[in-house]
Amino acid sequence: MSRLLDQIFLAHPRSVDEGYFEHFNFAVSFSVKLFGAAFAALVHALLPCIFKKNASVAVRALNDQLQSR
């Protein structure tokens, strides 16, 4: 059971040199930013005059953040 819990919760964070909570915080922060970019893209789809570059700027910033890790 302990091996299964390690595999589910700890193996991946360890593989990227992070603890569970460090990885959790990063992943939650990243997902909130993705939701924001998705919302901006949705609003832009409905009203093209709004959020013209927000989604693409956010996605580029997130990509840069991932590449620098």
C-alpha positions in Angstrom: 0.0 0.0 0.0 2.8 2.4 0.8 4.4 1.7 -2.6 1.1 2.5 -4.3 0.7 5.8 -2.4 4.3 6.7 -3.3 3.6 6.0 -6.9 0.4 8.0 -6.9 1.5 11.1 -4.9 5.3 11.3 -4.8 7.0 9.6 -7.8 6.3 12.4 -10.3 7.1 15.3 -8.0 10.3 13.6 -7.1 11.1 13.1 -10.8 11.0 16.9 -11.3 13.0 17.6 -8.1 10.0 18.8 -6.1 8.2 17.8 -3.0 4.5 17.0 -3.1 3.3 20.4 -1.8 5.8 22.3 -4.0 4.5 20.5 -7.0 0.9 20.9 -5.9 1.3 24.7 -5.5 2.9 25.0 -8.9 0.3 22.9 -10.7 -2.6 24.7 -9.1 -1.1 28.1 -9.9 -0.5 26.9 -13.5 -4.0 25.7 -13.9 -5.5 29.0 -12.6 -3.5 30.8 -15.2 -4.6 28.4 -17.9 -8.3 28.9 -16.9 -7.7 32.7 -17.1 -6.2 32.4 -20.6 -9.1 30.1 -21.6 -11.6 32.6 -20.3 -9.9 35.5 -22.2 -10.0 33.4 -25.4 -13.7 32.6 -24.9 -14.6 36.2 -24.3 -12.5 37.2 -27.3 -14.3 34.6 -29.5 -17.6 36.2 -28.5 -16.4 39.8 -28.6 -13.3 40.1 -30.8 -12.6 43.7 -29.7 -11.9 42.5 -26.1 -8.8 40.5 -24.9 -7.1 40.7 -28.3 -3.8 39.3 -27.1 -4.4 38.2 -23.5 -4.7 34.5 -24.2 -1.7 34.2 -26.5 0.5 36.3 -24.1 -0.5 34.2 -21.2 0.2 30.9 -23.1 3.6 32.2 -24.1 4.4 33.2 -20.5 3.3 29.8 -19.3 5.4 28.0 -21.9 8.4 30.1 -20.9 7.8 29.3 -17.3 7.8 25.5 -18.1 10.8 25.7 -20.3 12.9 27.4 -17.5 12.1 24.8 -14.9 
